[in-house]
Amino acid sequence: MAVQIEESWKKELQAEFEKEYFKNLVNTLKEEKKLGKEIYPSGDEIFNAFELTPFKDVKVVILGQDPYHGPGQAHGLCFSVNKGVIIPPSLKNIYKELVTDVNFVKPNHGDLTSWATKGVFMLNASLTVERASPMSHSKIGWAQFTDAVIKILSERKEHIVFLLWGKFAQEKGKLVDVNKHTVLTAAHPSPFSAYNGFFGCKHFSKTNESLRTFGFSAIDWQIN
């Protein structure tokens, strides 16, 4: 697996790519593909979040757990699916909250690429998954890699807004320096928990309030 990644991220993460755990991770993915296992997303989209949101442009971080494990869904951005794919339940609930929070107009698809191009970095804790096997790659090295990504963002940038939905994402919040960044927490937007504190969290308007406070332009949450 050749790591295809935007140049500013490549510079920030070069030391991670050279570590033994990352080399082992790459070898694991290669071996699984040799065995005929179907891995999502496709190889050229594994680092899509990094490609679409350069390090220097990151203003907001949304953290997910691992990619969707159905055919054609995952494309390297957490909560996002390719156009033409049925919008997943969690993303439907994200759209519902956006409607009540920032006068959002629901699109007819679940592709969040336009957010990525506006500085919203959508990172899954695991960047790959085996078909029909959720969390199957959670212990092959991705956790160490994405923890390093979060630490680097926290240490080397200022005034990022981190949106941490659910217990898993909130555990990762321990890696963020709250004296430099804004951390907003809420329940996960899944149908099982959205009514326990995700709906009504107003994270999208609060994100923009924080960005404006520190002199950054607000995010246009409308999806193209």
C-alpha positions in Angstrom: 0.0 0.0 0.0 1.6 3.2 -1.1 0.6 6.0 1.2 -1.0 8.7 -1.0 -1.4 11.7 1.2 -1.4 15.5 0.8 2.0 17.1 1.1 1.5 19.2 4.3 0.2 16.1 6.1 3.0 14.0 4.7 5.5 16.4 6.3 3.7 16.3 9.6 3.4 12.5 9.7 6.6 11.4 8.1 8.0 10.2 11.5 4.9 8.0 12.0 5.1 6.4 8.6 8.7 5.3 9.4 7.8 3.6 12.7 7.7 -0.2 12.9 4.0 -0.4 13.8 3.0 1.5 10.7 5.1 -0.7 8.5 3.5 -3.7 10.1 0.1 -2.2 9.5 0.8 -1.8 5.8 2.0 -5.4 5.6 -1.1 -6.6 7.4 -3.3 -4.9 4.8 -1.3 -6.3 2.0 -1.5 -9.8 3.4 -5.3 -9.6 3.8 -5.7 -8.5 0.2 -3.6 -11.4 -0.9 -5.9 -13.7 1.0 -8.8 -12.2 -1.0 -10.4 -10.2 1.8 -12.4 -7.2 0.7 -11.2 -4.1 2.5 -13.0 -0.7 2.6 -12.4 2.0 1.6 -10.5 1.4 -1.6 -6.7 1.8 -1.4 -6.7 5.2 -3.1 -9.4 6.6 -0.6 -7.9 5.3 2.7 -6.3 8.8 3.3 -9.1 10.8 1.7 -9.6 12.9 4.8 -5.9 13.9 4.7 -6.0 14.5 1.0 -9.1 16.7 1.0 -8.3 18.7 4.2 -4.6 19.8 4.2 -3.0 20.1 7.6 -2.8 23.9 7.3 -6.5 24.2 6.6 -7.9 22.1 9.5 -10.4 24.2 11.5 -12.8 21.5 12.8 -12.2 17.8 13.6 -15.1 15.3 13.6 -14.0 11.9 15.0 -15.6 8.6 14.0 -14.9 5.0 15.0 -14.3 3.0 11.9 -15.4 3.0 8.2 -18.8 1.7 7.0 -18.4 -2.0 6.2 -20.8 -2.4 3.3 -20.0 -2.3 -0.4 -19.7 1.2 -1.9 -20.2 3.1 1.3 -16.9 4.1 2.8 -14.7 6.7 1.1 -12.3 7.8 3.7 -14.4 10.5 5.6 -16.2 9.6 8.8 -20.0 9.5 8.7 -19.9 10.2 4.9 -20.9 7.9 2.1 -20.6 8.0 -1.6 -23.3 9.6 -3.7 -25.9 7.1 -4.7 -25.6 5.2 -1.4 -28.5 5.2 1.0 -27.9 7.8 3.8 -27.0 5.9 7.0 -29.1 6.5 10.1 -26.4 8.4 12.0 -25.9 10.8 9.2 -29.7 11.3 8.9 -29.7 12.4 12.5 -26.7 14.7 11.9 -28.8 16.3 9.1 -31.8 16.6 11.4 -29.7 18.5 14.0 -28.3 20.8 11.3 -31.8 21.7 10.1 -32.8 22.9 13.6 -29.4 24.5 14.4 -28.3 26.4 11.3 -31.2 26.4 8.8 -29.7 23.6 6.8 -31.4 22.2 3.7 -31.0 18.4 3.6 -29.3 17.2 0.4 -30.4 14.0 -1.3 -27.1 12.3 -0.7 -24.6 11.6 2.2 -21.3 12.7 0.6 -19.7 15.2 3.0 -16.7 16.0 0.7 -17.7 19.7 0.6 -17.2 19.9 4.4 -13.7 18.5 3.9 -12.8 21.2 1.4 -13.9 23.9 3.9 -11.6 22.8 6.7 -13.6 20.0 8.4 -11.3 17.1 9.0 -13.4 13.9 9.3 -11.2 11.3 10.9 -12.1 7.7 11.7 -10.0 6.1 14.5 -9.5 3.1 12.1 -9.0 4.0 8.5 -9.9 0.6 7.1 -12.3 -2.3 7.8 -13.0 -5.8 6.4 -16.3 -6.2 4.6 -19.2 -7.0 6.9 -16.9 -7.1 9.9 -17.1 -3.9 12.0 -14.1 -3.0 14.1 -12.1 -5.7 12.3 -9.0 -3.4 11.9 -9.2 -1.7 15.2 -6.2 -3.6 16.6 -3.8 -3.6 13.6 -2.2 -0.3 14.3 -4.6 2.3 13.2 -5.4 3.4 16.8 -1.8 4.3 17.4 -1.6 6.2 14.1 -4.8 8.2 14.5 -3.9 9.0 18.2 -0.7 10.4 16.8 -2.7 12.5 14.3 -4.9 13.9 17.0 -1.8 14.7 19.2 -0.1 16.4 16.3 -3.1 18.6 15.6 -3.4 19.5 19.3 0.2 20.3 19.7 1.0 22.1 16.4 -2.2 24.0 15.8 -4.4 26.4 17.8 -8.1 27.0 18.2 -9.4 23.9 16.4 -12.9 22.9 17.3 -13.1 19.2 18.1 -16.6 17.6 17.9 -16.6 14.4 20.0 -19.9 12.4 19.7 -20.3 9.4 21.9 -18.1 7.7 24.5 -15.5 6.4 22.1 -14.8 9.8 20.6 -14.8 11.4 24.0 -12.1 9.0 25.2 -9.9 10.4 22.4 -10.5 13.9 23.7 -7.9 13.2 26.4 -5.3 13.7 23.6 -6.5 17.3 23.0 -5.1 20.3 24.9 -8.3 22.1 26.0 -6.3 25.2 26.8 -5.6 25.7 23.1 -8.7 24.2 21.5 -12.5 24.0 21.8 -13.8 20.6 22.6 -17.6 20.0 22.2 -19.1 16.7 23.4 -22.5 15.2 22.9 -24.2 11.8 22.6 -23.5 9.8 19.4 -25.9 10.6 16.5 -26.9 6.9 16.1 -30.6 6.1 16.5 -29.7 4.4 19.8 -28.4 7.5 21.5 -29.3 10.7 19.5 -32.2 11.5 21.7 -30.0 11.3 24.8 -28.1 14.5 24.0 -27.2 14.7 20.4 -30.4 16.4 19.3 -30.3 19.9 20.5 -26.5 20.0 21.1 -26.2 22.9 18.5 -22.6 21.9 17.8 -22.7 23.4 14.3 -23.6 26.9 15.4 -21.3 26.6 18.5 -18.5 25.6 16.2 -18.9 28.8 14.2 -19.2 30.9 17.3 -15.8 29.5 18.5 -14.2 30.0 15.1 -15.3 33.6 14.9 -14.1 34.3 18.4 -10.6 33.4 17.3 -10.7 35.3 14.0 -11.5 32.5 11.7 -14.3 32.4 9.1 -17.3 30.3 9.9 -18.0 27.0 8.3 -20.8 27.0 5.6 -22.4 23.7 6.7 -24.6 23.5 3.6 -23.6 20.4 1.5 -23.2 20.7 -2.3 
